[in-house]
Amino acid sequence: MLNRGRSSSIFVKFSASFLLVGLIPLLALSFFSVKTFSGYVERYTASNLQQMVLYMGYNLNSAFNQYNEISKLMYTGRYDGYIDSYSRNQTANVNELGQINAIPIDSFLKTLLFSDSYITGVQFVRSADGKVYSQQKENRSLVTDDFARPEWLAAMAKDPAKAAVFPAHTDDYFFDSHKTVFTIGRTLIDTSGRVSREPKVVGTLFLDIDTSLFQQFIGELSLGAKDELYLLDGQGRVYFSNQDVAPGAVVRPVLNDKERITLSQEIPFLDGQIIAGIHRGSLFEQLLSARMTVYTAIAICAVVMIVMGAWFSRRLAAPIRELIRQMTVVESGNLDTQLTVNSNDEMGRLAHGFNRMVERLKIHIDEAYVAQIKQKQTELNALKSQIRPHYLYNTLEVIRMNAVDKEAGEVADMILALSDQLKYVIDYGEDRVSLGSELMHLHNYFYIISVRYENRYTLQQEIPQDIDLDWPVLKLSLQPVVENAVQHGLRQKGKGTIGITVERRGHVMAVTIYDDGIGMSRETLAQLHRNLEDPAAPSKNVGLKNVHERIRSSFGDEYGLTVSSREHIGTSVTLLFPVIEQRS
């Protein structure tokens, strides 16, 4: 029985045929071909790659020098070691007239910005008052009026007469910008008047340059997934790399191993070098001569294997085709199908397993999955439809009355805020949004509330730095809580404050919304807790109950909201969401 079972196995038959007439000659010919040509190919390829790295290093150094020369345009006349023939007092020119070289600073920065296609942004920090002048090719604005990278100014202060190059980084000091750039900085020194021991630094210029400049040169190497490339300065700090290495980190690339061909070229401007580690295996896979040799061996073996393949193709192909046909039927949604089991070999067991899988899948879909999904979707749609309409109608009425009453410019701001809310609320395509998007929607809502009630209420927000604003929360989960605080907590008091705090508790994110309104009695708070825990119980707090049930439906029963309150002191509502890290 044992011998009979093995002889009926398709795997045994295929393996024996492949080893006899396919694998042995394939291995022999492949070994001979690789052995013959590997030495020649390696020498030729290494020499060619070295020339490409040399050329790339030369181009990179020239590019750095080019941007260095652009930064020197702050100095007119002959420039040589900061000895300037221009006699204007640059301190007064910059601080009092707001000019560089008799040109307004913004105009000068714009000239630099459009002098090269890879320059994405230019900033000038005036030393006297820290004022930041900025120009960008796109319509962007700075996140803060202060210079976002004070550590750069501190680094350049050690040697003001020398240009500085800062490694690749994200220009996150602009709103909604995630470009990867490297920055060249140069200080503007007043060279007029008497020479002093300490340079008279008037300001500092920073040029942001798109790292696609590097890709222009690196693309010529056609690096593979296992190849490594590092652009380092004299201290081993990374300026650019195709590896997952933080810019500015100090690395020591592995230069001597049997798996890589290591090539390097000096970059005088950085007092560093560019190092390329080309993976030998990946390199030889791309070589046409070695590939053609292996393909020839495979073709010879394939001819022999075709003869053997014809012998058992009918027994092997027929059940496979039938299985594929039945799988296509199942993919179309028809689960009323069965395969005929004709043998006890692997194909027979596969057909039997396929039949059992279809039966179980049909039972599972019919009895549980479809019903549960439809029920959950119906509940979520019903809950969301209860939250949206009445607030939008009230807001439109407030805008109309405000326009009739005041005819003020703030009406335009209210309409803009409402427009943003409409786009946010009416977008039914997503149920989970980022924490930052939900907070932005909340601020638009509260702006209209503050105008409606003549700025009697204020909104305070406290977001720690360790909170990632990309963490997902349920859409329209915060606004109903704030609306409830205004309607039931602050309106009866006349004025007050609503605060928002966010904290991380392990794998849970807690968003707390509190107010200093009239609060609730113990009996009212206890009744509210009972209503939240009992889905069938009627409740006046529809907004809180809807948010609580939506959170539990989306994330699980361990999440939701809790309420604490003290009469005449205020109310606090805490919403719990799971921390879900977003993959880049």
C-alpha positions in Angstrom: 0.0 0.0 0.0 2.9 2.4 0.8 4.6 1.8 -2.5 1.4 2.1 -4.4 0.6 5.4 -2.7 4.0 6.8 -3.6 3.9 5.7 -7.2 0.5 7.4 -7.7 1.8 10.8 -6.4 2.0 13.4 -9.1 4.7 15.1 -7.1 6.9 12.0 -7.2 6.4 11.6 -10.9 7.2 15.2 -11.6 10.2 15.3 -9.4 11.7 12.2 -10.9 11.3 13.4 -14.4 12.7 16.9 -13.6 15.8 15.5 -11.9 16.5 13.0 -14.6 16.2 15.1 -17.8 16.0 18.7 -16.5 17.8 19.6 -13.3 21.1 17.7 -13.8 22.0 19.2 -17.3 20.6 22.6 -16.2 22.9 22.8 -13.1 25.9 21.5 -15.1 25.6 24.0 -17.9 24.8 26.9 -15.5 27.8 26.2 -13.4 30.1 26.0 -16.5 28.7 29.3 -17.9 28.9 31.3 -14.7 32.4 29.9 -14.0 33.7 30.9 -17.4 32.3 34.5 -17.6 32.1 35.6 -14.0 35.7 36.8 -13.7 35.6 38.9 -16.9 32.1 40.3 -16.1 33.1 41.3 -12.6 36.3 43.2 -13.7 34.5 45.0 -16.5 31.4 45.9 -14.4 33.5 47.1 -11.5 35.5 49.4 -13.8 32.4 50.7 -15.4 30.7 51.4 -12.0 33.8 53.1 -10.7 33.7 55.5 -13.6 30.0 56.2 -13.0 30.7 56.8 -9.3 33.6 59.1 -10.2 31.4 61.1 -12.6 28.5 61.2 -10.1 30.9 62.5 -7.4 32.2 65.2 -9.7 28.7 66.3 -10.6 27.5 66.4 -7.0 30.5 68.5 -5.9 29.9 70.9 -8.9 26.2 71.1 -7.8 27.2 72.0 -4.2 29.6 74.6 -5.5 26.9 76.1 -7.8 24.5 76.6 -4.9 27.4 78.0 -2.8 28.0 80.6 -5.5 24.3 81.4 -5.5 24.4 82.1 -1.7 27.3 84.5 -2.3 25.1 86.8 -4.3 24.4 88.6 -1.0 27.8 90.1 -1.5 28.2 92.5 -4.5 31.5 93.3 -6.2 34.5 91.0 -6.0 34.1 88.2 -3.5 37.2 86.6 -2.1 37.3 85.5 1.5 34.6 88.0 2.6 36.7 91.0 1.4 34.1 93.0 -0.4 34.4 96.0 -2.6 30.9 97.2 -1.9 31.0 100.1 0.5 27.3 100.2 1.7 26.7 99.6 5.3 24.9 96.2 5.2 23.7 96.5 8.8 21.7 99.7 8.1 20.8 98.4 4.7 19.2 95.2 6.1 17.9 96.4 9.5 16.6 99.9 8.6 15.8 99.7 4.8 14.9 96.0 4.6 17.2 95.6 1.7 20.1 93.4 0.4 22.3 95.0 -2.2 19.8 97.9 -2.5 17.0 95.5 -3.4 14.1 94.7 -1.1 14.8 91.5 0.8 11.8 89.7 -0.6 12.7 90.6 -4.1 16.2 89.5 -3.6 15.0 86.1 -2.2 12.7 85.7 -5.2 15.6 86.3 -7.5 17.5 83.5 -5.8 14.5 81.3 -5.8 14.0 81.3 -9.5 17.7 81.2 -10.3 17.6 77.3 -10.2 14.8 74.8 -10.8 15.7 72.7 -7.8 15.5 75.5 -5.3 12.1 75.1 -3.6 12.4 77.7 -0.9 14.6 80.6 0.4 14.6 82.0 3.9 16.5 84.9 5.4 16.7 85.4 9.2 17.6 88.9 10.3 19.9 88.8 13.2 18.8 92.1 14.8 15.2 91.0 15.6 15.0 87.4 14.4 12.5 88.3 11.7 12.1 85.7 9.0 11.8 86.5 5.3 10.6 83.7 3.1 9.9 82.9 -0.6 8.6 79.6 -2.0 7.7 78.4 -5.5 4.4 77.0 -4.2 1.7 78.9 -2.3 2.9 77.9 1.2 3.2 79.7 4.5 5.5 79.2 7.5 4.1 77.3 10.5 5.5 79.9 12.9 6.8 83.5 12.6 10.0 82.4 14.4 12.7 80.5 12.6 11.8 76.8 12.9 15.4 75.5 13.1 17.3 77.6 15.7 19.9 74.8 15.9 21.0 75.7 12.4 21.7 79.2 13.5 23.7 78.0 16.5 25.7 75.6 14.3 26.6 78.4 11.8 27.5 80.9 14.6 30.6 78.8 15.4 32.1 79.7 12.0 30.1 82.5 10.4 32.5 82.9 7.4 31.8 79.3 6.2 28.8 78.0 4.3 27.0 75.1 6.0 25.2 72.2 4.4 22.4 70.5 6.4 21.4 66.9 5.5 18.2 65.9 3.8 15.1 66.6 5.9 11.4 67.3 5.5 10.5 71.0 5.1 7.8 70.7 7.8 8.2 74.3 8.8 5.7 75.0 6.0 2.1 74.2 6.3 0.9 71.0 4.5 4.4 70.4 3.1 6.3 67.1 3.2 9.0 67.6 0.6 12.4 66.2 1.3 15.1 68.9 0.8 18.7 69.6 1.9 19.6 73.2 3.0 22.6 75.4 2.3 23.1 78.2 4.8 25.4 81.3 4.6 25.7 84.3 6.9 25.6 87.9 5.7 28.5 89.7 7.3 28.8 93.5 7.2 32.2 94.1 5.7 31.9 97.9 5.7 33.8 100.1 8.2 36.6 99.0 10.4 37.5 95.3 10.8 36.5 93.9 14.1 37.6 90.7 15.9 34.1 89.3 15.9 32.3 89.3 12.5 29.3 91.6 12.3 26.6 89.1 11.3 23.6 90.9 9.8 21.5 87.8 8.9 21.6 84.3 7.7 20.4 82.9 4.3 19.0 79.4 3.8 18.4 77.7 0.5 16.1 74.7 0.4 17.1 72.4 -2.5 14.9 69.4 -3.6 16.6 66.1 -3.1 15.5 65.0 -6.5 18.7 66.7 -7.5 20.4 63.6 -6.0 18.1 61.3 -7.8 19.1 62.9 -11.1 22.7 61.6 -10.6 22.0 58.5 -8.6 19.5 57.2 -11.2 22.4 56.6 -13.6 23.6 53.8 -11.3 20.3 51.8 -11.5 20.6 50.7 -7.9 18.8 47.6 -6.9 16.9 46.8 -3.7 20.0 45.3 -2.0 22.4 48.0 -3.2 23.5 50.7 -0.7 24.5 54.4 -1.4 25.6 56.9 1.2 26.6 60.6 0.8 28.7 61.4 3.9 30.6 64.3 5.3 33.9 64.2 7.0 32.4 63.2 10.3 30.5 60.3 8.7 27.1 62.0 8.9 24.5 61.0 6.3 23.4 63.7 3.9 21.5 61.4 1.6 21.0 57.6 1.4 18.8 55.1 -0.4 18.6 53.2 2.9 16.3 53.8 5.9 18.8 56.0 7.7 17.8 59.2 9.4 19.5 62.3 7.8 22.3 63.5 10.0 22.9 60.1 11.7 26.5 58.9 11.9 27.0 55.6 10.1 29.9 53.3 9.3 29.0 51.5 6.1 30.3 47.9 5.7 33.0 48.3 3.1 34.7 44.9 3.1 32.5 41.9 2.5 32.1 39.2 -0.1 28.6 40.1 -1.1 29.2 43.7 -2.3 31.5 45.6 -4.6 32.4 48.8 -2.7 33.1 52.0 -4.6 33.8 55.5 -3.3 34.6 59.0 -4.5 35.6 62.1 -2.5 33.3 65.1 -2.3 35.6 68.1 -1.5 32.9 70.6 -0.8 31.6 68.4 2.1 35.0 67.2 3.0 33.3 63.8 2.7 32.7 61.1 0.2 30.0 59.1 -1.7 30.1 55.4 -1.0 28.2 52.8 -3.2 27.9 49.2 -2.2 26.7 47.1 -5.2 25.3 43.7 -4.3 27.1 41.1 -6.4 24.1 38.8 -6.7 21.8 41.5 -7.9 24.4 42.8 -10.3 25.0 39.4 -12.0 21.2 38.9 -12.3 21.1 42.0 -14.5 24.0 41.0 -16.8 22.9 40.0 -20.2 25.8 37.7 -21.1 25.4 35.5 -17.9 21.6 35.6 -18.3 21.8 34.4 -21.9 24.1 31.6 -20.9 21.7 30.4 -18.3 18.7 30.8 -20.6 20.4 28.7 -23.2 20.9 25.9 -20.7 17.2 26.2 -19.6 16.1 26.0 -23.3 18.0 22.8 -23.9 16.6 21.2 -20.8 13.1 22.5 -21.7 13.2 20.7 -25.0 13.9 17.4 -23.2 11.3 18.2 -20.5 8.6 18.8 -23.1 9.0 15.1 -24.3 8.4 13.9 -20.7 5.8 16.5 -20.1 3.6 15.2 -22.9 3.5 11.8 -21.2 1.7 13.0 -18.1 0.2 16.3 -19.3 -3.3 14.9 -19.8 -3.4 13.4 -16.3 -2.0 16.7 -14.8 -3.7 19.3 -16.9 -7.2 18.1 -17.0 -8.0 18.2 -13.2 -6.1 21.5 -12.9 -8.2 23.1 -15.7 -11.4 21.8 -14.0 -10.3 23.2 -10.7 -9.5 26.6 -12.3 -12.9 26.6 -14.0 -14.7 25.9 -10.7 -12.7 28.6 -8.9 -13.9 31.1 -11.6 -17.5 30.1 -10.9 -17.0 30.6 -7.1 -15.3 34.0 -7.8 -18.4 35.1 -9.7 -20.5 34.4 -6.5 -22.0 31.1 -7.3 -21.3 28.7 -4.4 -23.5 25.9 -5.7 -20.6 24.0 -7.3 -18.7 20.7 -6.6 -15.6 19.0 -8.0 -15.7 15.3 -8.8 -13.1 13.4 -6.9 -11.6 10.7 -9.2 -8.3 9.7 -7.4 -6.5 9.5 -4.1 -3.4 11.5 -5.1 -2.7 15.2 -4.4 -5.2 16.3 -7.0 -7.9 14.2 -5.4 -7.2 15.5 -2.0 -7.2 19.1 -3.4 -10.6 18.6 -5.0 -12.0 17.2 -1.8 -10.6 20.1 0.2 -12.0 22.6 -2.4 -15.5 21.0 -2.0 -15.3 21.3 1.8 -14.1 24.9 1.6 -17.0 25.9 -0.7 -19.5 24.3 1.7 -18.2 26.0 4.8 -17.9 29.3 3.0 -21.5 29.2 1.9 -22.7 28.3 5.4 -20.6 31.1 7.0 -21.8 33.8 4.5 -25.5 32.8 4.6 -25.8 32.5 8.4 -23.5 35.2 9.8 -21.3 37.4 7.7 -23.8 39.1 5.4 -26.4 39.6 8.1 -23.9 41.1 10.5 -22.4 43.5 8.0 -25.8 44.7 6.9 -26.9 45.2 10.4 -23.7 47.2 11.4 -23.9 49.3 8.3 -27.6 50.1 8.9 -26.9 51.1 12.5 -24.0 53.3 11.6 -25.9 55.1 8.8 -28.8 55.6 11.1 -26.6 57.0 13.8 -24.8 59.4 11.5 -28.0 60.6 9.9 -29.3 61.6 13.4 -26.2 63.7 14.1 -25.9 65.8 11.0 -29.1 67.6 10.0 -30.3 69.7 13.0 -26.9 71.3 13.6 -26.5 72.3 9.9 -30.0 73.9 9.9 -29.3 75.9 13.0 -25.9 77.1 11.6 -27.5 78.3 8.4 -30.1 80.3 10.4 -27.4 81.9 12.5 -25.5 83.0 9.4 -28.7 84.5 7.9 -29.6 86.4 11.0 -26.0 87.7 11.4 -25.9 88.9 7.8 -29.2 90.8 8.2 -28.2 92.3 11.6 -24.6 93.4 11.1 -23.7 93.3 7.5 -20.1 92.7 8.8 -17.1 91.1 7.1 -17.2 88.2 9.6 -20.2 86.8 7.7 -17.7 85.8 5.0 -15.6 84.0 7.5 -18.6 82.2 8.9 -19.7 81.1 5.4 -16.2 79.8 4.8 -16.2 77.9 8.0 -19.6 76.4 7.2 -18.4 75.5 3.7 -15.5 73.6 5.2 -17.9 71.8 7.6 -20.3 70.9 4.8 -17.4 69.3 2.8 -16.3 67.5 5.9 -19.8 66.3 7.0 -21.3 65.4 3.7 -18.4 63.3 2.6 -19.8 59.8 3.1 -16.8 58.0 1.7 -14.9 57.7 5.0 -15.9 56.9 8.5 -12.5 57.2 10.2 -10.5 60.4 9.9 -7.3 61.7 11.4 -7.3 63.4 14.8 -6.0 66.5 13.1 -8.9 66.6 10.6 -11.4 66.2 13.4 -9.9 69.0 15.4 -9.9 71.3 12.4 -13.6 70.6 11.8 -14.2 71.3 15.5 -12.5 74.7 15.3 -14.6 75.6 12.3 -17.7 74.7 14.2 -16.7 76.6 17.4 -15.9 79.7 15.3 -19.5 79.9 14.3 -20.6 79.2 17.8 -18.4 82.0 19.2 -19.9 84.5 16.7 -23.4 83.3 17.3 -23.1 83.9 21.1 -21.0 87.1 20.8 -17.7 85.5 22.0 -19.1 84.5 25.4 -17.5 81.1 25.1 -13.8 80.2 24.5 -12.2 77.0 23.3 -8.8 75.9 24.7 -6.7 73.0 23.3 -3.8 71.1 24.8 -2.1 68.6 22.5 1.2 67.1 23.8 4.1 66.6 21.4 4.0 62.8 21.7 0.5 62.8 20.2 0.4 61.9 16.5 -2.3 63.9 14.7 -2.5 61.2 12.1 -4.0 58.7 14.6 -7.5 57.8 13.4 -10.7 58.7 15.3 -14.3 58.3 14.4 -15.6 61.1 12.1 -17.9 63.6 13.8 -17.2 62.3 17.3 -15.9 65.4 19.0 -18.2 68.1 17.6 -21.4 66.6 19.2 -19.8 66.5 22.6 -18.7 70.2 22.3 -22.2 71.1 21.1 -23.7 69.3 24.0 -21.4 71.2 26.4 -22.5 74.6 24.9 -26.2 73.8 24.9 -26.5 72.1 28.3 -23.5 73.4 30.2 -22.6 77.0 29.2 -25.8 78.6 27.8 -27.5 78.5 31.2 -24.4 80.0 32.8 -24.1 82.8 30.2 -20.4 82.4 29.5 -17.6 79.9 30.0 -14.7 77.9 28.7 -14.5 74.5 26.9 -11.1 72.7 27.0 -9.7 69.8 25.0 -6.8 67.6 26.1 -5.4 64.5 24.4 -3.2 61.9 26.1 -1.9 58.4 25.4 -2.5 55.6 27.8 -0.6 52.7 26.4 -2.5 51.5 23.3 -5.4 53.8 24.1 -5.8 57.5 23.1 -8.0 59.5 25.5 -9.6 62.7 24.3 -11.1 64.7 27.1 -13.6 67.6 26.6 -14.4 69.6 29.7 -16.4 72.7 30.5 -16.9 75.0 33.5 -20.7 75.1 33.0 -23.5 74.3 35.4 -22.7 70.6 35.7 -25.1 67.8 36.6 -26.5 66.4 39.8 -25.6 62.9 40.9 -29.0 61.6 39.9 -28.9 63.1 36.5 -25.3 61.8 35.9 -26.4 58.3 37.1 -29.3 58.3 34.7 -27.1 59.4 31.8 -24.7 56.5 32.5 -27.6 54.0 32.5 -28.8 55.4 29.1 -25.3 55.1 27.6 -25.0 51.4 28.6 -28.5 50.5 27.5 -29.0 50.9 23.7 -32.7 50.5 24.0 -33.2 53.1 26.7 -34.7 56.5 25.5 -32.5 59.5 26.2 -32.5 63.2 25.7 -28.7 63.2 25.2 -29.0 61.8 21.7 -25.6 63.2 20.6 -23.6 61.6 23.4 -25.4 58.3 23.0 -24.9 58.2 19.2 -21.2 59.0 19.6 -20.8 56.3 22.3 -22.5 53.6 20.2 -20.7 54.5 17.0 -17.3 54.2 18.7 -18.2 50.8 20.2 -19.5 49.6 16.9 -16.3 50.6 15.1 -13.6 49.8 17.6 -15.1 47.4 20.2 -16.9 47.5 23.6 -13.7 48.5 25.5 -13.8 51.9 23.8 -16.5 54.7 23.9 -17.1 57.7 26.2 -17.4 58.2 29.9 -18.9 61.3 31.6 -18.1 62.8 35.0 -19.7 66.0 36.4 -20.2 68.0 39.5 -23.1 70.4 39.9 -22.2 74.1 39.6 -18.6 73.2 38.7 -18.6 71.6 35.3 -18.7 68.5 33.2 -15.9 66.3 31.7 -16.4 63.8 28.8 -13.6 61.4 27.9 -13.6 59.5 24.6 -11.4 56.4 24.2 -10.0 55.4 20.9 -7.4 52.7 20.0 -3.9 54.0 19.0 -3.5 52.8 15.4 -0.1 53.8 14.0 -0.2 54.9 10.3 2.3 53.1 8.0 4.4 55.3 5.7 
